[in-house]
Amino acid sequence: MGVNAEGLSAAILVTSDRASRGQYEDRTGPALAAFLVERAWPVVEVSVIPDDWGAISRTLQTWCDTGVAQLLLTAGGTGLGPRDVTPEATRMILDKELPGLPEMMRARGSTKSPHAALSRATAGSRGQRLIINLPGSPRGAVESLECVLDLIPHALEMLRGNGHKESEQDDLA
């Protein structure tokens, strides 16, 4: 499941004040990268930046507008803490919001932990790029991504203006 047969790539942006200052080693970015690479998704960038609204939105906007990857993932900053601003920074640069993906992630996550309901993650598009906010913990991030990974190639096809395949038309009627 989730194998990338489309030649799509991903970039990962970890938002963490402590990891960006070197106070602890980020494990979420490498966990997500390993998960993606195992499923034939090349990871072209993994960056760690502070929980800073401006830095998050600028990085995501730059990545989208320069085409660094088709799938942009953030990890961290989706909770209720005072510095958790990733969803707000993401929404500011989106063309379209895609609430179904975070809803699926929260629903699946709540089967393992009631804390999943506290996630404020968002997802959406800018141009032909898809952005998905994930939790900051390695396990939560990977499990959340795993839950929606099979939908991503189709979402990216739709963003490129490619309609549904004929076999899918019956499902839409």
ABEGO torsion letter per residue (X at the ends): XGBBAAGBBBBBBBBBAAAAAGABBBAAAAAAAAAAAAAGBBBABBBBBBBBAAAAAAAAAAAAAAGABABBBBBEGABABAABAAAAAAAAABABBBAAAAAAAAAAAAAABAAAAABABBBEBBEABBBBBBBABAAAAAAAAAAAAAAAAAAAAAAAGBBBBAAAAAAAX
